[in-house]
């Protein structure tokens, strides 16, 4: 059951990333770009959760998950601060 939740979380963040980046391609609002890139990073983090807990159980991917989520949040923070002006 947990595997399905990990996969669904990855698919939801991937669909959000696709929708945000498609919106950016249509409207060219830069905040959509930064939000889309953030969700790409969150998709990677969620996929790493699936890999960590389901596929590769003997190797810890904790630092890689934290790093990808941190980069994703930093992209969104940059977009909110610098593009909000």
MMTF fields as JSON, N, C-alpha, C and O atoms, coordinates in Angstrom:
{
  "mmtfVersion": "1.0.0",
  "mmtfProducer": "UNKNOWN",
  "numBonds": 339,
  "numAtoms": 340,
  "numGroups": 85,
  "numChains": 1,
  "numModels": 1,
  "chainsPerModel": [1],
  "groupsPerChain": [85],
  "chainIdList": ["A"],
  "bondAtomList": [4, 2, 8, 6, 12, 10, 16, 14, 20, 18, 24, 22, 28, 26, 32, 30, 36, 34, 40, 38, 44, 42, 48, 46, 52, 50, 56, 54, 60, 58, 64, 62, 68, 66, 72, 70, 76, 74, 80, 78, 84, 82, 88, 86, 92, 90, 96, 94, 100, 98, 104, 102, 108, 106, 112, 110, 116, 114, 120, 118, 124, 122, 128, 126, 132, 130, 136, 134, 140, 138, 144, 142, 148, 146, 152, 150, 156, 154, 160, 158, 164, 162, 168, 166, 172, 170, 176, 174, 180, 178, 184, 182, 188, 186, 192, 190, 196, 194, 200, 198, 204, 202, 208, 206, 212, 210, 216, 214, 220, 218, 224, 222, 228, 226, 232, 230, 236, 234, 240, 238, 244, 242, 248, 246, 252, 250, 256, 254, 260, 258, 264, 262, 268, 266, 272, 270, 276, 274, 280, 278, 284, 282, 288, 286, 292, 290, 296, 294, 300, 298, 304, 302, 308, 306, 312, 310, 316, 314, 320, 318, 324, 322, 328, 326, 332, 330, 336, 334],
  "bondOrderList": [1, 1, 1, 1, 1, 1, 1, 1, 1, 1, 1, 1, 1, 1, 1, 1, 1, 1, 1, 1, 1, 1, 1, 1, 1, 1, 1, 1, 1, 1, 1, 1, 1, 1, 1, 1, 1, 1, 1, 1, 1, 1, 1, 1, 1, 1, 1, 1, 1, 1, 1, 1, 1, 1, 1, 1, 1, 1, 1, 1, 1, 1, 1, 1, 1, 1, 1, 1, 1, 1, 1, 1, 1, 1, 1, 1, 1, 1, 1, 1, 1, 1, 1, 1],
  "groupList": [{"groupName": "UNK", "atomNameList": ["N", "CA", "C", "O"], "elementList": ["N", "C", "C", "O"], "formalChargeList": [0, 0, 0, 0], "bondAtomList": [1, 0, 2, 1, 3, 2], "bondOrderList": [1, 1, 2], "singleLetterCode": "X", "chemCompType": "L-PEPTIDE LINKING"}],
  "groupTypeList": [0, 0, 0, 0, 0, 0, 0, 0, 0, 0, 0, 0, 0, 0, 0, 0, 0, 0, 0, 0, 0, 0, 0, 0, 0, 0, 0, 0, 0, 0, 0, 0, 0, 0, 0, 0, 0, 0, 0, 0, 0, 0, 0, 0, 0, 0, 0, 0, 0, 0, 0, 0, 0, 0, 0, 0, 0, 0, 0, 0, 0, 0, 0, 0, 0, 0, 0, 0, 0, 0, 0, 0, 0, 0, 0, 0, 0, 0, 0, 0, 0, 0, 0, 0, 0],
  "groupIdList": [1, 2, 3, 4, 5, 6, 7, 8, 9, 10, 11, 12, 13, 14, 15, 16, 17, 18, 19, 20, 21, 22, 23, 24, 25, 26, 27, 28, 29, 30, 31, 32, 33, 34, 35, 36, 37, 38, 39, 40, 41, 42, 43, 44, 45, 46, 47, 48, 49, 50, 51, 52, 53, 54, 55, 56, 57, 58, 59, 60, 61, 62, 63, 64, 65, 66, 67, 68, 69, 70, 71, 72, 73, 74, 75, 76, 77, 78, 79, 80, 81, 82, 83, 84, 85],
  "secStructList": [7, 2, 2, 2, 2, 2, 2, 2, 2, 2, 2, 2, 2, 2, 2, 2, 2, 2, 2, 2, 2, 2, 2, 2, 2, 2, 2, 7, 7, 2, 2, 2, 2, 2, 2, 2, 2, 2, 2, 2, 2, 2, 2, 2, 2, 2, 2, 2, 2, 2, 0, 0, 0, 0, 0, 7, 7, 1, 1, 7, 7, 2, 2, 2, 2, 2, 2, 2, 2, 2, 2, 2, 2, 2, 2, 2, 2, 2, 2, 2, 2, 2, 1, 7, 7],
  "xCoordList": [0.816, 0.0, 0.863, 0.528, 1.961, 2.837, 3.451, 3.683, 3.714, 4.294, 3.361, 3.802, 2.066, 1.075, 1.039, 0.881, 1.182, 1.18, 2.411, 2.314, 3.571, 4.792, 4.667, 5.075, 4.106, 3.936, 2.917, 3.136, 1.816, 0.806, 1.357, 1.078, 2.132, 2.744, 3.669, 3.69, 4.431, 5.323, 4.523, 4.869, 3.463, 2.653, 1.922, 1.771, 1.473, 0.782, 1.744, 1.404, 2.942, 3.889, 4.364, 4.618, 4.489, 4.856, 3.772, 4.078, 2.514, 1.435, 1.36, 1.073, 1.613, 1.654, 2.784, 2.607, 3.943, 5.082, 4.757, 5.057, 4.15, 3.807, 2.797, 2.948, 1.781, 0.769, 1.356, 1.034, 2.204, 2.811, 3.747, 3.746, 4.535, 5.447, 4.691, 5.117, 3.589, 2.749, 2.125, 2.018, 1.715, 1.178, 2.224, 1.926, 3.452, 4.534, 4.782, 5.003, 4.748, 4.981, 3.894, 4.155, 2.699, 1.596, 1.571, 1.37, 1.773, 1.574, 2.876, 2.876, 3.995, 5.321, 5.37, 6.052, 4.66, 4.743, 5.838, 5.735, 6.881, 8.081, 7.845, 8.573, 6.85, 6.549, 6.06, 6.292, 5.39, 4.997, 6.226, 6.235, 7.247, 8.48, 9.13, 9.491, 9.283, 9.935, 9.104, 9.659, 7.791, 6.934, 7.027, 7.059, 7.071, 7.2, 8.519, 8.569, 9.599, 10.903, 10.944, 11.593, 10.252, 10.156, 9.467, 9.915, 8.395, 7.68, 8.463, 8.285, 9.314, 10.207, 11.149, 11.373, 11.69, 12.557, 11.816, 12.367, 10.577, 9.784, 9.425, 9.304, 9.254, 9.025, 10.233, 10.097, 11.417, 12.648, 12.748, 13.127, 12.411, 12.47, 11.483, 11.815, 10.282, 9.297, 9.709, 9.475, 10.317, 10.797, 11.926, 12.031, 12.773, 13.847, 13.295, 13.892, 12.173, 11.518, 11.09, 11.301, 10.491, 10.089, 11.299, 11.268, 12.359, 13.567, 14.164, 14.603, 14.179, 14.803, 14.068, 14.699, 12.758, 11.999, 11.526, 11.235, 11.445, 10.886, 11.937, 12.075, 12.674, 13.564, 14.909, 15.32, 15.595, 16.95, 16.868, 17.023, 16.631, 16.408, 17.696, 17.687, 18.782, 20.017, 20.912, 21.934, 20.548, 21.31, 20.402, 19.268, 20.9, 20.1, 20.245, 21.355, 19.13, 19.114, 18.592, 18.088, 18.724, 18.19, 18.79, 18.061, 20.09, 20.735, 20.353, 20.168, 20.236, 19.831, 18.403, 18.095, 17.528, 16.147, 16.104, 15.402, 16.856, 16.886, 17.483, 17.001, 18.526, 19.163, 18.221, 18.123, 17.534, 16.635, 15.444, 15.006, 14.928, 13.829, 14.302, 13.568, 15.525, 16.074, 16.309, 16.017, 16.827, 17.03, 15.681, 15.556, 14.69, 13.36, 12.789, 12.249, 12.905, 12.384, 13.185, 12.625, 14.489, 15.32, 14.918, 14.924, 14.573, 14.105, 12.807, 12.645, 11.893, 10.633, 10.851, 10.235, 11.713, 12.013, 12.646, 12.296, 13.574, 14.178, 13.109, 13.088, 12.231, 11.17, 10.234, 9.807, 9.911, 9.006, 9.649, 8.986, 10.933, 11.592, 11.954, 11.609, 12.642, 13.199, 12.218, 12.313, 11.275, 10.317, 9.069, 8.245, 8.911, 7.752, 7.843, 6.858, 8.994, 9.178, 8.631, 8.706],
  "yCoordList": [-1.196, 0.0, 1.265, 2.25, 1.236, 2.408, 2.686, 3.843, 1.642, 1.819, 2.628, 3.486, 2.344, 3.073, 4.55, 5.415, 4.837, 6.232, 6.966, 8.123, 6.299, 6.92, 7.201, 8.26, 6.255, 6.437, 7.533, 8.361, 7.549, 8.594, 9.982, 10.949, 10.078, 11.365, 11.855, 13.044, 10.942, 11.306, 11.739, 12.726, 11.014, 11.364, 12.696, 13.456, 12.977, 14.248, 15.421, 16.421, 15.31, 16.419, 16.56, 17.674, 15.444, 15.517, 16.209, 17.02, 15.896, 16.547, 18.039, 18.851, 18.402, 19.832, 20.537, 21.653, 19.893, 20.484, 20.67, 21.716, 19.671, 19.767, 20.884, 21.67, 20.96, 22.005, 23.402, 24.326, 23.56, 24.872, 25.27, 26.425, 24.339, 24.67, 24.899, 25.719, 24.201, 24.485, 25.872, 26.595, 26.237, 27.583, 28.646, 29.703, 28.367, 29.319, 29.448, 30.553, 28.35, 28.399, 29.197, 29.81, 29.199, 29.91, 31.393, 32.254, 31.686, 33.053, 33.816, 35.046, 33.112, 33.699, 34.51, 35.533, 34.06, 34.647, 33.904, 32.697, 34.623, 33.967, 33.246, 32.307, 33.658, 32.953, 31.529, 30.619, 31.341, 29.99, 29.133, 27.935, 29.734, 29.003, 28.528, 27.357, 29.424, 29.055, 28.037, 27.132, 28.169, 27.181, 25.827, 24.792, 25.825, 24.578, 23.89, 22.671, 24.675, 24.095, 23.554, 22.543, 24.227, 23.725, 22.366, 21.448, 22.238, 20.968, 19.879, 18.698, 20.246, 19.247, 18.696, 17.488, 19.583, 19.14, 18.301, 17.334, 18.663, 17.873, 16.513, 15.529, 16.459, 15.173, 14.266, 13.075, 14.841, 14.065, 13.583, 12.438, 14.449, 14.066, 12.935, 11.996, 13.02, 11.964, 10.661, 9.584, 10.744, 9.53, 8.895, 7.671, 9.739, 9.212, 8.556, 7.609, 9.043, 8.38, 6.98, 6.02, 6.862, 5.543, 4.627, 3.463, 5.162, 4.352, 3.945, 2.808, 4.867, 4.633, 3.564, 2.668, 3.647, 2.758, 1.47, 0.492, 1.449, 0.285, -0.465, -1.679, 0.233, -0.438, -0.772, -1.932, 0.236, 0.058, 0.216, 1.319, -0.863, -0.775, -0.818, -0.447, -1.255, -1.366, -0.133, -0.056, 0.83, 2.062, 3.235, 3.323, 4.121, 5.265, 6.417, 6.858, 6.887, 8.043, 9.291, 10.219, 9.294, 10.391, 11.74, 12.72, 11.797, 13.075, 13.541, 14.737, 12.623, 12.991, 13.525, 14.475, 12.914, 13.404, 14.802, 15.678, 15.006, 16.329, 17.38, 18.511, 17.006, 17.95, 18.36, 19.546, 17.408, 17.745, 18.579, 19.494, 18.271, 19.076, 20.48, 21.452, 20.586, 21.904, 22.761, 23.957, 22.165, 22.9, 23.349, 24.465, 22.489, 22.842, 24.028, 24.957, 24.001, 25.104, 26.386, 27.482, 26.25, 27.433, 28.069, 29.294, 27.268, 27.813, 28.592, 29.68, 28.03, 28.73, 30.0, 31.028, 29.94, 31.126, 32.22, 33.393, 31.838, 32.804, 33.446, 34.665, 32.625, 33.158, 34.084, 35.1, 33.758, 34.603, 35.923, 36.96, 35.898, 37.128, 38.027, 39.208, 37.496, 38.343, 38.644, 39.699, 37.753, 38.02, 38.71, 39.162, 38.802, 39.45, 40.96, 41.643, 41.486, 42.958, 43.615, 44.837],
  "zCoordList": [0.0, 0.0, 0.0, -0.659, 0.732, 0.787, -0.576, -0.927, -1.342, -2.677, -3.568, -4.332, -3.459, -4.265, -3.875, -4.737, -2.607, -2.148, -2.671, -3.082, -2.657, -3.176, -4.673, -5.15, -5.4, -6.845, -7.134, -8.019, -6.404, -6.61, -6.278, -6.987, -5.207, -4.868, -5.964, -6.282, -6.541, -7.643, -8.865, -9.516, -9.179, -10.345, -10.165, -11.122, -8.955, -8.702, -8.85, -9.481, -8.276, -8.404, -9.847, -10.305, -10.569, -11.979, -12.799, -13.673, -12.525, -13.272, -12.944, -13.824, -11.699, -11.345, -12.082, -12.572, -12.162, -12.872, -14.345, -14.92, -14.957, -16.376, -16.61, -17.545, -15.779, -15.951, -15.743, -16.49, -14.746, -14.51, -15.646, -16.071, -16.136, -17.236, -18.543, -19.356, -18.762, -19.932, -19.819, -20.809, -18.612, -18.399, -18.651, -19.207, -18.241, -18.509, -20.007, -20.501, -20.726, -22.176, -22.881, -23.916, -22.345, -22.965, -22.58, -23.436, -21.298, -20.785, -20.619, -20.683, -20.406, -20.157, -18.859, -18.791, -17.849, -16.52, -15.763, -15.541, -15.368, -14.84, -13.521, -13.204, -12.747, -11.509, -11.793, -10.996, -12.919, -13.323, -13.634, -13.348, -14.21, -14.488, -13.194, -13.075, -12.226, -10.972, -10.207, -9.584, -10.245, -9.582, -10.272, -9.605, -11.592, -12.336, -12.06, -11.896, -12.007, -11.691, -10.266, -9.997, -9.36, -7.99, -7.974, -7.286, -8.719, -8.741, -9.466, -9.169, -10.397, -11.0, -9.925, -9.844, -9.113, -8.022, -6.99, -6.464, -6.701, -5.767, -6.354, -5.623, -7.676, -8.333, -8.171, -7.89, -8.349, -8.155, -6.71, -6.462, -5.759, -4.347, -4.049, -3.325, -4.598, -4.375, -5.04, -4.49, -6.216, -6.866, -6.061, -5.981, -5.464, -4.624, -3.358, -2.846, -2.852, -1.719, -2.129, -1.388, -3.307, -3.805, -3.969, -3.569, -4.559, -4.722, -3.382, -3.208, -2.449, -1.157, -0.358, 0.201, -0.301, 0.569, -0.105, 0.584, -1.435, -2.109, -2.918, -2.769, -3.765, -4.707, -4.076, -4.065, -3.553, -3.014, -1.498, -0.974, -0.815, 0.626, 1.442, 2.615, 0.86, 1.638, 1.524, 2.205, 0.681, 0.526, 0.896, 0.425, 1.731, 2.148, 1.152, 0.853, 0.655, -0.249, 0.463, -0.17, 1.775, 2.575, 2.19, 2.032, 2.041, 1.701, 0.292, 0.068, -0.641, -2.0, -2.005, -2.724, -1.202, -1.111, -0.52, -1.026, 0.55, 1.175, 0.247, 0.188, -0.473, -1.383, -2.51, -2.826, -3.114, -4.221, -3.741, -4.439, -2.571, -2.033, -1.659, -1.837, -1.142, -0.788, -2.028, -2.021, -3.076, -4.328, -4.894, -5.397, -4.81, -5.305, -4.537, -5.138, -3.228, -2.424, -2.647, -2.618, -2.868, -3.142, -4.471, -4.589, -5.463, -6.741, -6.563, -7.115, -5.795, -5.561, -4.752, -5.033, -3.762, -2.955, -3.807, -3.677, -4.677, -5.582, -6.464, -6.639, -7.013, -7.869, -7.127, -7.676, -5.903, -5.124, -4.741, -4.75, -4.405, -3.966, -5.128, -5.119, -6.133, -7.192, -8.298, -8.926, -8.558, -9.619, -9.104, -9.899, -7.792, -7.206, -7.227, -6.947, -7.55, -7.523, -8.738, -8.866]
}
